[in-house]
Amino acid sequence: MAINRRIHPAARRGISVTRPRKSVAMTLLAALFLVYALVPIAWLVINSTKTQPDLFSTFGFSFGHSFALWDNVVATFTYDDGIFVRWLGNTLLYVGLGAGGATLLATLAGYGLAKFRFPGRSAYFAVVLGAVAVPGTALAVPTFLLFSQLGMTNTPWAIIVPSLISPFGLYLIWVYTVDSVPTELLEAARLDGAGELRTFFTISIRLLAPGIVTVALFAIVATWNNYFLPLIMLSDPDWYPLTVGLNQWSEQAAGVGAEPIFNLVVTGSLITIVPIVAIFLFLQRFWQSGLSAGSVKQ
């Protein structure tokens, strides 16, 4: 009995073909992580469509008796004289100046550390690596005491200035610069009479674009989700970011003499994650290429 077997064209030429291995365990593990990530978002979307009574009288993953998403969105933006809009503006301010400044400083410092030789370079790099291992919460209280002595607490600068420092971003740019910016290209530009600033902004920054976007994405997410630092630095609700402001609403909805605004807390949380998810999806391709570029030596 003849058996008809399909032979890969490469195998006919004597070239070994490696087929991708399938793993049921890894597939199940990936599915488990996917469910873990999507279930909270699904709960948030579904409950944002409910009225306050329906939130406590219906199952968490079923829709309420009426579809109130638009009413909840309007109420969220107009409650307490539109304080949510102020919190959203504060968050955008902190992200724009803090994360943007952190990306710029990390790019300049990482590039200089990778392409220039100067006294103390090794010690400086060791300090940066050590700073990467220190959690931000461990520095929150010393930072508060320092800014209190400077009279900068309860101001936007108390959030923006600490956000400008990104040791991990600096390290990432340093690694990316070593592999993506050829030294020979910089030397050729210098021989043609280009200065260091012109070389950086016309040549190097184009090669560093995926790494810069990667650092920007990490900085944006960290600043957007920052909670503990604004909590201890700010006491005026007019300067709260969304994270602290929504927590204040949650306490109002659950404390003594609670206000019926828990539906606004849920809807506000949904509105809060929409911009950061959109940014992540838009920059995903740059993020992936930026992470992988420094991991391969040629």
Backbone as CSV, one residue per row, in Angstrom:
resi,resn,N_x,N_y,N_z,CA_x,CA_y,CA_z,C_x,C_y,C_z
1,MET,0.848,-1.193,0.000,0.000,0.000,0.000,0.884,1.244,0.000
2,ALA,0.699,2.081,-0.987,1.534,3.268,-1.120,1.021,4.371,-0.205
3,ILE,1.932,5.065,0.392,1.589,6.164,1.288,2.064,7.455,0.662
4,ASN,1.144,8.377,0.461,1.465,9.648,-0.175,1.877,10.656,0.902
5,ARG,3.106,11.038,0.909,3.620,11.991,1.889,4.042,13.268,1.176
6,ARG,3.631,14.384,1.761,4.032,15.679,1.214,5.381,16.072,1.798
7,ILE,6.354,16.260,0.918,7.709,16.579,1.359,7.951,18.059,1.161
8,HIS,8.476,18.698,2.182,8.777,20.122,2.113,9.840,20.359,1.041
9,PRO,9.695,21.393,0.196,10.693,21.644,-0.875,12.112,21.765,-0.356
10,ALA,12.287,22.374,0.831,13.639,22.496,1.373,14.221,21.138,1.729
11,ALA,13.359,20.216,2.184,13.841,18.883,2.538,14.305,18.121,1.307
12,ARG,13.662,18.392,0.172,14.091,17.713,-1.064,15.496,18.110,-1.458
13,ARG,15.885,19.355,-1.105,17.231,19.832,-1.441,18.249,19.483,-0.366
14,GLY,17.846,18.683,0.586,18.760,18.252,1.634,18.927,19.239,2.768
15,ILE,18.012,20.224,2.862,18.082,21.220,3.920,17.147,20.807,5.050
16,SER,17.671,20.752,6.238,16.855,20.356,7.381,15.816,21.438,7.682
17,VAL,14.609,20.999,7.955,13.499,21.909,8.232,13.081,21.732,9.689
18,THR,13.086,22.815,10.428,12.668,22.770,11.824,11.246,23.308,11.940
19,ARG,10.330,22.447,12.313,8.945,22.860,12.441,8.712,23.436,13.847
20,PRO,7.872,24.448,13.951,7.594,25.015,15.270,6.917,23.992,16.174
21,ARG,7.372,23.923,17.405,6.814,22.968,18.355,5.548,23.536,18.970
22,LYS,4.560,22.701,19.109,3.315,23.090,19.726,3.280,22.597,21.164
23,SER,2.882,23.480,22.056,2.843,23.124,23.469,1.456,23.442,24.008
24,VAL,0.755,22.415,24.429,-0.583,22.611,24.995,-0.492,23.368,26.306
25,ALA,0.545,23.073,27.085,0.690,23.746,28.380,0.905,25.252,28.209
26,MET,1.763,25.626,27.259,2.014,27.045,27.023,0.770,27.743,26.471
27,THR,0.008,27.036,25.627,-1.239,27.616,25.106,-2.227,27.869,26.226
28,LEU,-2.359,26.912,27.132,-3.269,27.091,28.263,-2.792,28.202,29.190
29,LEU,-1.462,28.290,29.389,-0.927,29.343,30.241,-1.173,30.722,29.632
30,ALA,-0.960,30.845,28.304,-1.226,32.118,27.628,-2.703,32.481,27.698
31,ALA,-3.574,31.486,27.540,-5.016,31.738,27.643,-5.389,32.184,29.047
32,LEU,-4.727,31.605,30.046,-5.000,31.996,31.427,-4.606,33.442,31.679
33,PHE,-3.451,33.851,31.169,-3.023,35.249,31.316,-3.958,36.195,30.556
34,LEU,-4.432,35.751,29.396,-5.359,36.578,28.618,-6.665,36.798,29.380
35,VAL,-7.187,35.736,29.963,-8.412,35.860,30.757,-8.176,36.758,31.969
36,TYR,-7.033,36.583,32.615,-6.701,37.396,33.786,-6.649,38.876,33.437
37,ALA,-6.190,39.197,32.224,-6.082,40.597,31.814,-7.420,41.161,31.349
38,LEU,-8.242,40.336,30.698,-9.470,40.846,30.090,-10.672,40.849,31.025
39,VAL,-10.687,39.976,32.014,-11.857,39.907,32.910,-12.095,41.221,33.651
40,PRO,-11.084,41.854,34.271,-11.356,43.145,34.925,-11.854,44.217,33.967
41,ILE,-11.303,44.239,32.735,-11.744,45.230,31.763,-13.191,44.972,31.359
42,ALA,-13.544,43.688,31.170,-14.923,43.350,30.821,-15.879,43.759,31.941
43,TRP,-15.476,43.506,33.190,-16.316,43.915,34.331,-16.497,45.425,34.347
44,LEU,-15.435,46.158,34.058,-15.495,47.614,34.077,-16.422,48.134,32.980
45,VAL,-16.303,47.568,31.776,-17.145,48.015,30.661,-18.613,47.727,30.944
46,ILE,-18.902,46.527,31.424,-20.301,46.144,31.681,-20.915,47.001,32.780
47,ASN,-20.190,47.208,33.859,-20.759,47.945,34.987,-20.805,49.443,34.750
48,SER,-20.051,49.925,33.760,-20.155,51.339,33.406,-21.481,51.663,32.735
49,THR,-22.191,50.641,32.275,-23.487,50.854,31.624,-24.649,50.803,32.602
50,LYS,-24.375,50.588,33.882,-25.436,50.399,34.871,-25.691,51.679,35.663
51,THR,-26.894,51.793,36.154,-27.219,52.860,37.095,-26.727,52.470,38.484
52,GLN,-26.756,53.410,39.399,-26.309,53.131,40.770,-27.077,51.975,41.405
53,PRO,-28.424,51.922,41.333,-29.135,50.775,41.926,-28.788,49.448,41.263
54,ASP,-28.613,49.460,39.929,-28.313,48.211,39.226,-26.952,47.657,39.594
55,LEU,-26.021,48.512,39.993,-24.686,48.038,40.372,-24.753,47.068,41.549
56,PHE,-25.691,47.286,42.463,-25.756,46.467,43.677,-26.888,45.450,43.643
57,SER,-27.668,45.441,42.557,-28.803,44.513,42.490,-28.679,43.511,41.352
58,THR,-27.662,43.625,40.526,-27.475,42.696,39.406,-26.100,42.043,39.480
59,PHE,-25.968,40.940,38.760,-24.697,40.213,38.711,-23.641,41.063,38.023
60,GLY,-22.409,40.954,38.492,-21.341,41.821,38.006,-21.074,41.705,36.519
61,PHE,-21.301,40.521,35.924,-21.016,40.339,34.511,-22.291,40.254,33.659
62,SER,-23.356,40.860,34.155,-24.589,40.969,33.379,-25.010,42.428,33.326
63,PHE,-25.647,42.822,32.244,-26.066,44.199,32.083,-27.275,44.491,32.974
64,GLY,-27.457,45.779,33.289,-28.551,46.179,34.147,-29.863,46.290,33.393
65,HIS,-30.870,46.819,34.086,-32.191,46.939,33.499,-32.257,48.067,32.471
66,SER,-31.337,48.998,32.530,-31.291,50.090,31.558,-29.835,50.370,31.178
67,PHE,-29.638,50.836,29.940,-28.298,51.134,29.448,-27.994,52.601,29.744
68,ALA,-27.129,52.835,30.739,-26.904,54.201,31.234,-25.473,54.671,31.026
69,LEU,-24.789,54.129,30.014,-23.386,54.505,29.818,-23.241,55.998,29.533
70,TRP,-24.033,56.506,28.603,-23.906,57.920,28.250,-24.256,58.818,29.437
71,ASP,-25.312,58.457,30.173,-25.685,59.240,31.355,-24.574,59.229,32.400
72,ASN,-23.922,58.074,32.569,-22.821,57.982,33.534,-21.623,58.827,33.091
73,VAL,-21.331,58.825,31.774,-20.214,59.627,31.266,-20.477,61.111,31.495
74,VAL,-21.693,61.549,31.174,-22.035,62.963,31.372,-21.964,63.328,32.854
75,ALA,-22.498,62.451,33.713,-22.475,62.727,35.150,-21.048,62.754,35.688
76,THR,-20.194,61.920,35.143,-18.793,61.896,35.592,-18.088,63.208,35.279
77,PHE,-18.314,63.733,34.088,-17.643,64.968,33.684,-18.259,66.223,34.312
78,THR,-19.482,66.120,34.797,-20.150,67.307,35.344,-20.267,67.284,36.861
79,TYR,-19.979,66.181,37.505,-20.131,66.093,38.959,-19.155,67.032,39.669
80,ASP,-19.626,67.677,40.713,-18.812,68.583,41.535,-18.124,69.649,40.667
81,ASP,-18.934,70.312,39.855,-18.454,71.401,38.991,-17.358,70.957,38.023
82,GLY,-17.459,69.702,37.581,-16.510,69.211,36.572,-15.114,68.976,37.094
83,ILE,-14.992,68.532,38.358,-13.667,68.306,38.937,-12.928,67.187,38.193
84,PHE,-13.673,66.237,37.595,-13.029,65.146,36.856,-12.238,65.699,35.668
85,VAL,-12.779,66.719,35.009,-12.067,67.337,33.888,-10.770,67.964,34.379
86,ARG,-10.810,68.561,35.572,-9.594,69.155,36.143,-8.568,68.065,36.445
87,TRP,-9.022,66.958,36.987,-8.094,65.855,37.270,-7.502,65.295,35.981
88,LEU,-8.318,65.207,34.934,-7.818,64.723,33.657,-6.770,65.675,33.096
89,GLY,-7.035,66.982,33.194,-6.053,67.964,32.740,-4.765,67.900,33.535
90,ASN,-4.877,67.706,34.862,-3.673,67.563,35.686,-2.856,66.350,35.267
91,THR,-3.541,65.240,35.020,-2.835,64.021,34.602,-2.112,64.233,33.285
92,LEU,-2.776,64.891,32.328,-2.129,65.174,31.051,-0.934,66.107,31.234
93,LEU,-1.048,67.053,32.168,0.071,67.954,32.455,1.251,67.183,33.024
94,TYR,0.987,66.324,33.989,2.063,65.545,34.607,2.703,64.595,33.599
95,VAL,1.891,64.010,32.729,2.424,63.089,31.726,3.223,63.851,30.671
96,GLY,2.677,64.995,30.223,3.347,65.755,29.178,4.701,66.286,29.607
97,LEU,4.744,66.901,30.790,6.012,67.461,31.262,6.887,66.412,31.936
98,GLY,6.292,65.578,32.766,7.072,64.575,33.502,7.593,63.469,32.615
99,ALA,6.686,62.768,31.926,7.105,61.662,31.056,7.884,62.171,29.846
100,GLY,7.433,63.312,29.287,8.176,63.875,28.151,9.574,64.298,28.539
101,GLY,9.695,64.967,29.688,11.021,65.363,30.158,11.890,64.179,30.508
102,ALA,11.287,63.143,31.109,12.045,61.935,31.445,12.583,61.262,30.192
103,THR,11.775,61.226,29.138,12.224,60.623,27.880,13.373,61.408,27.276
104,LEU,13.255,62.732,27.289,14.311,63.572,26.726,15.617,63.425,27.503
105,LEU,15.537,63.515,28.828,16.748,63.404,29.650,17.375,62.023,29.544
106,ALA,16.542,60.976,29.537,17.074,59.616,29.418,17.750,59.415,28.064
107,THR,17.176,60.011,27.018,17.767,59.874,25.683,19.124,60.561,25.612
108,LEU,19.186,61.793,26.096,20.448,62.531,26.053,21.514,61.857,26.920
109,ALA,21.148,61.472,28.144,22.124,60.874,29.054,22.553,59.488,28.578
110,GLY,21.601,58.681,28.115,21.944,57.345,27.641,22.820,57.380,26.403
111,TYR,22.526,58.310,25.510,23.343,58.461,24.304,24.759,58.913,24.657
112,GLY,24.859,59.889,25.541,26.182,60.359,25.953,26.977,59.292,26.667
113,LEU,26.296,58.496,27.501,26.980,57.429,28.227,27.488,56.346,27.287
114,ALA,26.767,56.119,26.187,27.151,55.049,25.264,28.226,55.472,24.272
115,LYS,28.246,56.748,23.876,29.098,57.172,22.775,30.250,58.092,23.176
116,PHE,30.336,58.477,24.423,31.411,59.369,24.845,32.157,58.763,26.023
117,ARG,33.438,59.077,26.104,34.265,58.634,27.214,34.604,59.842,28.069
118,PHE,34.396,59.734,29.375,34.662,60.849,30.283,34.996,60.277,31.661
119,PRO,35.696,61.042,32.489,36.075,60.550,33.824,34.840,60.230,34.669
120,GLY,34.887,59.105,35.353,33.783,58.698,36.212,32.650,58.003,35.487
121,ARG,32.880,57.663,34.214,31.813,57.041,33.432,31.374,55.709,34.039
122,SER,32.304,54.897,34.442,31.962,53.593,35.018,31.200,53.735,36.328
123,ALA,31.644,54.685,37.168,30.954,54.911,38.440,29.532,55.423,38.200
124,TYR,29.406,56.309,37.230,28.080,56.846,36.904,27.156,55.736,36.432
125,PHE,27.672,54.861,35.603,26.857,53.761,35.101,26.469,52.817,36.240
126,ALA,27.378,52.590,37.188,27.051,51.735,38.330,25.948,52.348,39.183
127,VAL,25.982,53.660,39.345,24.924,54.341,40.107,23.579,54.188,39.407
128,VAL,23.573,54.295,38.090,22.326,54.146,37.330,21.763,52.743,37.504
129,LEU,22.605,51.724,37.406,22.149,50.353,37.598,21.601,50.144,39.004
130,GLY,22.269,50.742,39.991,21.758,50.631,41.357,20.418,51.323,41.522
131,ALA,20.233,52.456,40.849,18.970,53.191,40.941,17.818,52.419,40.311
132,VAL,18.122,51.603,39.302,17.075,50.806,38.673,16.474,49.826,39.674
133,ALA,17.306,49.322,40.594,16.840,48.321,41.545,16.091,48.914,42.731
134,VAL,16.099,50.227,42.886,15.427,50.856,44.026,13.977,51.155,43.645
135,PRO,12.993,50.620,44.390,11.589,50.915,44.065,11.243,52.366,44.349
136,GLY,10.350,52.910,43.541,9.974,54.307,43.699,9.307,54.606,45.017
137,THR,8.548,53.651,45.568,7.869,53.877,46.845,8.856,54.055,47.992
138,ALA,10.054,53.449,47.868,11.043,53.596,48.929,11.598,55.011,48.996
139,LEU,11.518,55.744,47.894,12.032,57.108,47.847,10.946,58.155,48.038
140,ALA,9.692,57.719,48.170,8.588,58.675,48.232,8.667,59.549,49.482
141,VAL,8.895,58.931,50.635,8.940,59.710,51.886,10.151,60.645,51.922
142,PRO,11.384,60.182,51.601,12.499,61.146,51.537,12.257,62.264,50.531
143,THR,11.624,61.941,49.423,11.314,62.979,48.434,10.331,63.988,49.000
144,PHE,9.348,63.505,49.736,8.379,64.413,50.354,9.052,65.347,51.360
145,LEU,9.950,64.804,52.173,10.644,65.636,53.163,11.507,66.690,52.467
146,LEU,12.168,66.300,51.371,12.994,67.250,50.634,12.147,68.366,50.032
147,PHE,11.061,68.006,49.376,10.211,69.011,48.755,9.482,69.856,49.795
148,SER,9.234,69.276,50.961,8.627,70.063,52.035,9.574,71.150,52.507
149,GLN,10.865,70.826,52.615,11.853,71.825,53.002,11.992,72.910,51.940
150,LEU,11.782,72.555,50.682,11.881,73.519,49.590,10.589,74.302,49.378
151,GLY,9.524,73.926,50.088,8.242,74.602,49.942,7.541,74.295,48.630
152,MET,7.779,73.110,48.073,7.218,72.762,46.770,6.103,71.733,46.861
153,THR,5.747,71.285,48.073,4.639,70.349,48.193,3.323,71.046,47.854
154,ASN,2.355,70.242,47.457,1.041,70.741,47.062,1.125,71.673,45.843
155,THR,2.114,71.416,45.000,2.251,72.133,43.724,2.493,71.102,42.633
156,PRO,2.234,71.441,41.376,2.490,70.475,40.288,3.943,70.047,40.199
157,TRP,4.883,70.910,40.619,6.301,70.574,40.526,6.667,69.403,41.433
158,ALA,5.896,69.180,42.484,6.166,68.051,43.362,5.928,66.715,42.663
159,ILE,5.171,66.721,41.579,4.929,65.513,40.801,5.795,65.494,39.549
160,ILE,5.966,66.646,38.941,6.686,66.712,37.663,8.177,66.448,37.850
161,VAL,8.800,67.117,38.834,10.253,67.007,38.999,10.693,65.573,39.302
162,PRO,10.071,64.853,40.255,10.498,63.451,40.463,10.248,62.566,39.254
163,SER,9.240,62.910,38.443,8.939,62.093,37.267,9.980,62.252,36.163
164,LEU,10.817,63.286,36.259,11.830,63.519,35.226,12.968,62.514,35.281
165,ILE,13.094,61.811,36.393,14.207,60.876,36.572,13.738,59.473,36.211
166,SER,14.397,58.868,35.234,14.044,57.516,34.796,15.310,56.689,34.604
167,PRO,15.832,56.081,35.669,17.054,55.267,35.525,16.891,54.120,34.536
168,PHE,15.725,53.473,34.567,15.513,52.371,33.631,15.485,52.870,32.196
169,GLY,14.872,54.032,31.951,14.867,54.598,30.609,16.265,54.940,30.135
170,LEU,17.076,55.495,31.023,18.462,55.807,30.676,19.219,54.530,30.303
171,TYR,19.054,53.492,31.100,19.738,52.223,30.819,19.267,51.637,29.484
172,LEU,17.966,51.734,29.218,17.438,51.187,27.974,18.000,51.928,26.759
173,ILE,18.068,53.244,26.846,18.629,54.023,25.746,20.111,53.714,25.572
174,TRP,20.835,53.563,26.669,22.259,53.218,26.576,22.458,51.901,25.830
175,VAL,21.692,50.878,26.198,21.816,49.574,25.536,21.422,49.685,24.072
176,TYR,20.359,50.423,23.792,19.898,50.547,22.415,20.892,51.329,21.558
177,THR,21.499,52.366,22.138,22.451,53.187,21.389,23.684,52.388,21.002
178,VAL,24.167,51.548,21.898,25.363,50.754,21.625,25.191,49.908,20.368
179,ASP,23.991,49.353,20.157,23.778,48.432,19.049,23.169,49.079,17.819
180,SER,22.556,50.250,17.935,21.832,50.807,16.796,22.513,52.015,16.162
181,VAL,23.465,52.646,16.841,24.139,53.827,16.302,25.605,53.480,16.059
182,PRO,26.000,53.201,14.817,27.396,52.834,14.540,28.343,54.010,14.811
183,THR,29.425,53.721,15.493,30.419,54.759,15.767,31.047,55.274,14.476
184,GLU,31.199,54.392,13.480,31.780,54.813,12.205,30.926,55.871,11.525
185,LEU,29.605,55.776,11.664,28.717,56.762,11.061,28.889,58.126,11.719
186,LEU,29.058,58.128,13.048,29.271,59.392,13.753,30.610,60.011,13.371
187,GLU,31.643,59.164,13.241,32.952,59.688,12.851,32.929,60.259,11.434
188,ALA,32.161,59.650,10.550,32.050,60.171,9.188,31.356,61.532,9.190
189,ALA,30.340,61.678,10.035,29.651,62.963,10.130,30.574,64.033,10.691
190,ARG,31.405,63.672,11.656,32.345,64.646,12.226,33.393,65.067,11.195
191,LEU,33.845,64.114,10.371,34.813,64.447,9.330,34.220,65.398,8.290
192,ASP,32.903,65.305,8.117,32.234,66.210,7.180,31.955,67.570,7.790
193,GLY,32.361,67.774,9.044,32.210,69.070,9.674,30.963,69.242,10.508
194,ALA,30.183,68.190,10.721,28.970,68.293,11.533,29.336,68.313,13.010
195,GLY,28.705,69.202,13.780,28.910,69.249,15.214,28.143,68.152,15.923
196,GLU,28.378,68.031,17.228,27.750,66.950,17.981,26.225,67.098,18.024
197,LEU,25.733,68.320,18.216,24.280,68.518,18.270,23.641,68.211,16.921
198,ARG,24.277,68.679,15.852,23.731,68.405,14.526,23.769,66.917,14.218
199,THR,24.837,66.253,14.602,24.939,64.807,14.382,23.851,64.065,15.143
200,PHE,23.614,64.518,16.377,22.607,63.835,17.194,21.205,64.022,16.626
201,PHE,20.839,65.263,16.284,19.468,65.540,15.876,19.177,65.179,14.420
202,THR,20.186,65.022,13.593,19.949,64.666,12.191,20.227,63.204,11.879
203,ILE,21.077,62.566,12.668,21.446,61.179,12.377,21.032,60.238,13.514
204,SER,21.566,60.492,14.683,21.387,59.544,15.781,19.937,59.413,16.211
205,ILE,19.230,60.530,16.287,17.872,60.477,16.824,16.946,59.656,15.929
206,ARG,17.246,59.612,14.614,16.441,58.785,13.718,16.685,57.303,13.973
207,LEU,17.929,56.949,14.237,18.248,55.559,14.533,17.733,55.138,15.905
208,LEU,17.583,56.112,16.800,17.137,55.825,18.162,15.624,55.869,18.313
209,ALA,14.898,56.171,17.236,13.451,56.392,17.341,12.698,55.247,18.030
210,PRO,12.923,53.965,17.672,12.198,52.902,18.385,12.521,52.855,19.876
211,GLY,13.780,53.057,20.230,14.142,53.062,21.647,13.534,54.236,22.394
212,ILE,13.494,55.403,21.750,12.901,56.579,22.381,11.412,56.360,22.622
213,VAL,10.736,55.775,21.644,9.306,55.499,21.806,9.083,54.496,22.932
214,THR,9.962,53.519,23.050,9.850,52.541,24.127,9.976,53.205,25.486
215,VAL,10.973,54.051,25.652,11.158,54.760,26.914,9.971,55.675,27.193
216,ALA,9.486,56.345,26.147,8.334,57.234,26.315,7.112,56.458,26.775
217,LEU,6.913,55.273,26.230,5.761,54.468,26.617,5.840,54.053,28.083
218,PHE,7.013,53.589,28.510,7.174,53.223,29.915,6.970,54.429,30.827
219,ALA,7.507,55.575,30.432,7.376,56.779,31.254,5.926,57.252,31.317
220,ILE,5.229,57.188,30.197,3.827,57.608,30.166,2.976,56.727,31.065
221,VAL,3.166,55.418,30.968,2.380,54.487,31.796,2.684,54.704,33.277
222,ALA,3.969,54.862,33.616,4.341,55.053,35.021,3.763,56.344,35.585
223,THR,3.820,57.427,34.814,3.304,58.702,35.294,1.784,58.709,35.336
224,TRP,1.150,58.118,34.335,-0.312,58.074,34.291,-0.866,57.276,35.471
225,ASN,-0.204,56.184,35.841,-0.674,55.328,36.931,-0.095,55.704,38.290
226,ASN,0.689,56.762,38.349,1.321,57.162,39.606,0.256,57.508,40.648
227,TYR,0.350,56.877,41.799,-0.658,57.098,42.845,-0.039,57.527,44.172
228,PHE,0.981,56.802,44.621,1.492,57.027,45.963,2.157,58.393,46.098
229,LEU,2.951,58.788,45.109,3.632,60.081,45.186,2.641,61.246,45.226
230,PRO,1.644,61.322,44.328,0.658,62.410,44.442,-0.141,62.350,45.740
231,LEU,-0.349,61.139,46.253,-1.127,61.003,47.477,-0.461,61.699,48.655
232,ILE,0.869,61.588,48.754,1.555,62.190,49.893,2.010,63.618,49.597
233,MET,2.109,63.979,48.319,2.590,65.308,47.962,1.481,66.350,47.904
234,LEU,0.272,65.940,47.535,-0.801,66.886,47.253,-1.907,66.782,48.294
235,SER,-2.404,67.926,48.712,-3.563,67.991,49.614,-4.714,68.782,49.022
236,ASP,-4.452,69.526,47.973,-5.485,70.316,47.307,-6.104,69.473,46.191
237,PRO,-7.423,69.175,46.245,-8.048,68.351,45.199,-7.920,68.935,43.802
238,ASP,-7.714,70.253,43.695,-7.588,70.859,42.370,-6.325,70.411,41.639
239,TRP,-5.347,69.853,42.369,-4.109,69.393,41.742,-4.018,67.868,41.686
240,TYR,-5.076,67.154,42.091,-5.041,65.696,42.058,-4.956,65.191,40.620
241,PRO,-4.235,64.093,40.394,-4.370,63.360,39.124,-5.583,62.446,39.200
242,LEU,-5.870,61.748,38.134,-7.050,60.886,38.101,-6.986,59.772,39.133
243,THR,-5.814,59.206,39.345,-5.700,58.087,40.281,-6.118,58.480,41.695
244,VAL,-5.616,59.595,42.181,-5.949,60.045,43.536,-7.378,60.561,43.595
245,GLY,-7.818,61.260,42.550,-9.174,61.795,42.543,-10.223,60.700,42.570
246,LEU,-10.037,59.638,41.770,-10.993,58.548,41.767,-10.993,57.805,43.095
247,ASN,-9.838,57.720,43.734,-9.796,57.106,45.061,-10.588,57.941,46.068
248,GLN,-10.527,59.254,45.946,-11.314,60.116,46.815,-12.807,59.895,46.593
249,TRP,-13.225,59.788,45.344,-14.626,59.490,45.053,-15.028,58.141,45.638
250,SER,-14.139,57.149,45.537,-14.440,55.822,46.072,-14.650,55.876,47.582
251,GLU,-13.841,56.675,48.269,-14.024,56.824,49.714,-15.337,57.530,50.032
252,GLN,-15.720,58.503,49.224,-16.995,59.183,49.426,-18.174,58.244,49.220
253,ALA,-18.024,57.292,48.294,-19.113,56.373,47.988,-19.221,55.230,48.979
254,ALA,-18.158,54.989,49.760,-18.162,53.838,50.667,-18.107,54.224,52.138
255,GLY,-17.833,55.484,52.479,-17.676,55.887,53.867,-18.997,56.191,54.544
256,VAL,-18.878,56.762,55.739,-20.054,57.167,56.498,-20.733,58.323,55.769
257,GLY,-22.071,58.255,55.655,-22.789,59.265,54.889,-22.435,59.204,53.418
258,ALA,-22.306,57.981,52.893,-21.833,57.784,51.520,-22.747,58.462,50.512
259,GLU,-22.120,59.002,49.474,-22.855,59.605,48.366,-23.070,58.545,47.281
260,PRO,-24.201,58.582,46.601,-24.494,57.578,45.545,-23.727,57.866,44.259
261,ILE,-22.413,57.720,44.308,-21.586,58.042,43.141,-20.681,56.872,42.756
262,PHE,-21.016,55.679,43.229,-20.143,54.557,42.890,-20.163,54.282,41.397
263,ASN,-21.304,54.560,40.740,-21.347,54.395,39.281,-20.414,55.379,38.589
264,LEU,-20.193,56.544,39.208,-19.251,57.510,38.637,-17.810,57.031,38.821
265,VAL,-17.546,56.339,39.921,-16.207,55.791,40.142,-15.884,54.750,39.070
266,VAL,-16.840,53.871,38.796,-16.627,52.830,37.787,-16.468,53.445,36.399
267,THR,-17.350,54.387,36.048,-17.274,55.020,34.731,-16.001,55.844,34.592
268,GLY,-15.621,56.563,35.655,-14.381,57.331,35.621,-13.163,56.443,35.452
269,SER,-13.184,55.266,36.053,-12.072,54.328,35.889,-11.976,53.849,34.452
270,LEU,-13.129,53.623,33.814,-13.124,53.212,32.414,-12.573,54.317,31.521
271,ILE,-13.014,55.545,31.773,-12.517,56.683,30.980,-11.015,56.857,31.182
272,THR,-10.531,56.568,32.379,-9.117,56.755,32.695,-8.221,55.817,31.909
273,ILE,-8.670,54.579,31.695,-7.802,53.608,31.025,-7.878,53.703,29.510
274,VAL,-8.897,54.380,28.971,-9.041,54.453,27.516,-7.852,55.149,26.860
275,PRO,-7.402,56.323,27.330,-6.258,56.970,26.655,-4.984,56.144,26.708
276,ILE,-4.699,55.523,27.863,-3.449,54.789,27.993,-3.468,53.515,27.143
277,VAL,-4.646,52.880,27.015,-4.759,51.706,26.139,-4.580,52.117,24.683
278,ALA,-5.170,53.243,24.298,-5.026,53.729,22.922,-3.571,54.048,22.609
279,ILE,-2.876,54.692,23.539,-1.464,55.012,23.316,-0.642,53.743,23.182
280,PHE,-0.915,52.771,24.037,-0.158,51.521,23.995,-0.371,50.788,22.675
281,LEU,-1.614,50.710,22.219,-1.885,50.021,20.957,-1.254,50.750,19.780
282,PHE,-1.256,52.071,19.821,-0.684,52.848,18.732,0.835,52.692,18.665
283,LEU,1.487,52.592,19.839,2.949,52.520,19.871,3.475,51.102,20.026
284,GLN,2.594,50.101,19.918,2.992,48.726,20.196,4.110,48.242,19.274
285,ARG,4.012,48.564,17.997,5.040,48.069,17.063,6.396,48.679,17.376
286,PHE,6.426,49.977,17.744,7.687,50.602,18.133,8.197,50.014,19.434
287,TRP,7.265,49.714,20.341,7.641,49.154,21.639,8.317,47.802,21.479
288,GLN,7.746,46.942,20.644,8.317,45.614,20.439,9.696,45.693,19.803
289,SER,9.837,46.527,18.765,11.133,46.647,18.104,12.156,47.285,19.020
290,GLY,11.717,48.217,19.873,12.647,48.868,20.783,13.177,47.924,21.832
291,LEU,12.324,46.990,22.290,12.772,46.048,23.308,13.747,45.020,22.740
292,SER,13.512,44.617,21.509,14.320,43.531,20.932,15.625,44.011,20.334
293,ALA,15.729,45.282,20.018,16.911,45.763,19.314,18.185,45.616,20.117
294,GLY,18.128,45.877,21.424,19.328,45.816,22.220,19.685,44.436,22.718
295,SER,18.848,43.425,22.371,19.094,42.097,22.892,19.879,41.223,21.929
296,VAL,20.127,41.698,20.713,20.812,40.894,19.700,22.134,41.559,19.336
297,LYS,23.184,40.846,19.476,24.509,41.337,19.073,24.820,40.854,17.670
298,GLN,25.326,41.747,16.841,25.677,41.362,15.479,27.192,41.303,15.337
